Amino acid sequence: YTWRDQAKEVIEEIRENTSPDITAVNPVTGKTYETKGFPNPTKGQLETIAAIERNVSKLPFDTGGRCVYLASPGHFNPTMITGIINLFKPFNSEGYNGIRGAHFGMDFNDYPWERNLDERKNEMREAVVQAFRRRQYFHPPFQMPDPMVMSTEELATIYHVPSSVVATPGLRRIQSATGEAPANLPI
């Protein structure tokens, strides 16, 4: 069972949903029977099928990205996590694929009867940082359960930052000015 089989299933599901159920009458016998009508997909459904078929024809790669947010005690800022998640929103589309996040471990309930809770939390934090340092994603002991499959076109969209040479339709180019470094910057 590959990602191509999964794509075929999605296409068949879309086609199935575009064919309405009709009740027809046999003119010879007069009996009624249920059958599928002529498929009538919307423009969005046709575009979705075309996009899936275009992606399936390209080379696939199992991909995964890692990000760790570290903060000193008392300096944790939850808006930083929201910013990291929102970083990939320009690559998501309403009717198509998108980049999703996966949660890695560290589920604690903080019940008073749990022993050595702080020690276990610190061990888990250290394990997450070690997995990040070792760039582990696909192999045990830090294997993520569900890597994303991306085509060469999707990977090129992520790794080629939009510029005047490489145009990305979903991202608008913002003009910026460069300035001098602050005079009081330590060297």
C-alpha positions as CSV (number, residue, x, y, z in Angstrom):
1,Y,0.0,0.0,0.0
2,T,1.8,3.1,-1.2
3,W,1.0,6.8,-1.4
4,R,0.0,6.3,-5.1
5,D,-2.7,3.8,-3.9
6,Q,-3.9,6.4,-1.4
7,A,-4.1,9.0,-4.1
8,K,-6.2,6.6,-6.3
9,E,-8.6,6.1,-3.4
10,V,-9.0,9.8,-2.9
11,I,-9.7,10.3,-6.6
12,E,-12.2,7.5,-6.6
13,E,-13.9,8.9,-3.6
14,I,-14.2,12.3,-5.3
15,R,-15.6,10.7,-8.4
16,E,-18.0,8.6,-6.3
17,N,-19.3,11.8,-4.6
18,T,-19.9,13.5,-8.0
19,S,-22.1,10.8,-9.3
20,P,-25.6,11.2,-7.9
21,D,-27.8,8.2,-7.1
22,I,-30.8,8.1,-9.5
23,T,-33.9,6.0,-9.5
24,A,-34.6,4.7,-13.1
25,V,-37.5,2.8,-14.6
26,N,-36.9,-0.1,-16.9
27,P,-39.2,0.6,-19.9
28,V,-39.7,-3.0,-20.8
29,T,-40.6,-4.5,-17.3
30,G,-41.7,-1.3,-15.6
31,K,-39.5,-2.0,-12.5
32,T,-37.6,0.7,-10.8
33,Y,-34.0,0.3,-9.9
34,E,-31.2,2.4,-8.3
35,T,-28.2,3.4,-10.4
36,K,-25.4,5.9,-10.5
37,G,-26.0,9.0,-12.6
38,F,-23.5,10.8,-14.9
39,P,-20.6,12.3,-12.9
40,N,-20.9,16.1,-12.6
41,P,-17.9,17.4,-10.7
42,T,-17.4,21.0,-9.8
43,K,-14.5,23.0,-11.0
44,G,-12.8,22.7,-7.6
45,Q,-13.2,18.9,-7.6
46,L,-11.7,18.7,-11.1
47,E,-8.7,20.9,-10.1
48,T,-8.2,18.7,-7.0
49,I,-8.1,15.5,-9.1
50,A,-5.7,17.2,-11.6
51,A,-3.4,18.3,-8.8
52,I,-3.4,14.8,-7.2
53,E,-2.6,13.2,-10.6
54,R,0.1,15.7,-11.3
55,N,1.8,15.1,-7.9
56,V,1.5,11.3,-8.2
57,S,3.5,11.5,-11.5
58,K,6.5,13.1,-9.6
59,L,9.2,11.5,-7.5
60,P,8.1,11.1,-3.8
61,F,10.1,11.7,-0.7
62,D,9.3,10.9,2.9
63,T,9.9,14.2,4.7
64,G,9.8,15.6,8.2
65,G,10.8,18.8,9.8
66,R,11.9,19.3,13.4
67,C,11.7,22.4,15.6
68,V,12.5,22.8,19.2
69,Y,11.7,25.9,21.3
70,L,14.0,26.2,24.3
71,A,13.5,28.9,27.0
72,S,14.9,29.6,30.4
73,P,12.6,29.0,33.3
74,G,10.3,32.0,33.6
75,H,11.0,33.2,30.1
76,F,8.7,30.8,28.2
77,N,6.5,32.6,25.7
78,P,3.7,30.6,24.1
79,T,3.3,33.0,21.2
80,M,6.6,31.8,19.9
81,I,5.1,28.3,19.3
82,T,2.2,29.9,17.5
83,G,4.6,31.9,15.4
84,I,6.5,28.7,14.5
85,I,3.3,26.9,13.5
86,N,2.1,29.9,11.5
87,L,5.4,30.0,9.6
88,F,4.1,27.3,7.3
89,K,0.6,28.6,6.7
90,P,1.5,30.3,3.3
91,F,2.2,26.8,2.0
92,N,-1.3,25.4,3.0
93,S,-4.2,25.6,0.7
94,E,-7.9,25.3,1.4
95,G,-8.7,22.4,-0.9
96,Y,-5.3,20.7,-1.2
97,N,-2.5,19.4,1.0
98,G,-0.9,21.3,3.7
99,I,2.0,21.1,6.1
100,R,0.8,19.8,9.5
101,G,2.5,19.6,12.8
102,A,3.1,16.5,14.9
103,H,3.4,16.3,18.6
104,F,6.4,14.5,20.0
105,G,6.0,13.1,23.6
106,M,6.0,15.1,26.8
107,D,2.5,14.4,28.0
108,F,2.4,14.8,31.7
109,N,-0.7,15.2,33.9
110,D,1.1,16.7,36.9
111,Y,-0.9,14.6,39.3
112,P,0.5,14.9,42.9
113,W,0.9,11.1,43.3
114,E,3.3,10.9,40.3
115,R,6.8,10.4,41.6
116,N,9.9,12.2,40.4
117,L,7.8,14.3,37.9
118,D,10.4,17.0,37.5
119,E,13.2,14.4,36.9
120,R,11.0,12.6,34.3
121,K,10.2,15.9,32.6
122,N,13.9,16.9,32.4
123,E,14.8,13.4,31.0
124,M,12.1,13.8,28.3
125,R,13.3,17.3,27.5
126,E,16.9,16.1,27.1
127,A,15.7,13.2,24.9
128,V,13.9,15.7,22.6
129,V,16.9,17.9,22.3
130,Q,19.2,14.9,21.6
131,A,16.8,13.7,18.9
132,F,17.0,17.2,17.4
133,R,20.8,17.4,17.6
134,R,21.1,13.9,16.0
135,R,18.6,14.9,13.3
136,Q,16.6,11.7,14.0
137,Y,13.2,11.5,12.5
138,F,12.8,8.2,10.6
139,H,14.8,5.8,12.8
140,P,14.3,4.5,16.4
141,P,14.5,5.6,19.2
142,F,13.0,8.9,18.0
143,Q,10.9,7.8,15.2
144,M,7.9,9.9,14.2
145,P,4.8,7.8,13.5
146,D,3.7,9.4,10.3
147,P,6.2,11.2,7.9
148,M,4.7,13.4,5.2
149,V,5.2,12.3,1.6
150,M,6.1,15.3,-0.6
151,S,6.8,15.5,-4.3
152,T,9.8,17.2,-5.8
153,E,7.7,20.2,-6.8
154,E,6.4,20.6,-3.2
155,L,10.0,20.3,-1.8
156,A,11.2,22.9,-4.3
157,T,8.5,25.3,-3.2
158,I,9.6,25.1,0.4
159,Y,13.4,25.3,-0.2
160,H,13.4,28.0,-2.8
161,V,12.7,31.2,-0.9
162,P,10.5,33.6,-3.0
163,S,12.5,36.2,-4.8
164,S,12.3,38.2,-8.0
165,V,13.8,35.1,-9.8
166,V,11.7,32.4,-8.2
167,A,8.0,33.4,-8.0
168,T,5.7,31.7,-5.5
169,P,2.0,32.4,-6.2
170,G,0.8,32.3,-2.6
171,L,3.5,34.6,-1.2
172,R,3.6,38.4,-1.7
173,R,7.1,40.0,-2.0
174,I,7.7,42.6,0.7
175,Q,10.2,45.4,0.1
176,S,12.6,45.9,2.9
177,A,15.6,48.3,3.5
178,T,18.9,47.3,5.0
179,G,20.4,49.4,7.8
180,E,23.6,49.7,9.7
181,A,24.4,47.6,12.8
182,P,23.8,49.4,16.1
183,A,26.8,51.3,17.4
184,N,26.5,49.7,20.9
185,L,26.6,46.1,19.5
186,P,29.1,44.0,21.5
187,I,31.9,42.4,19.5
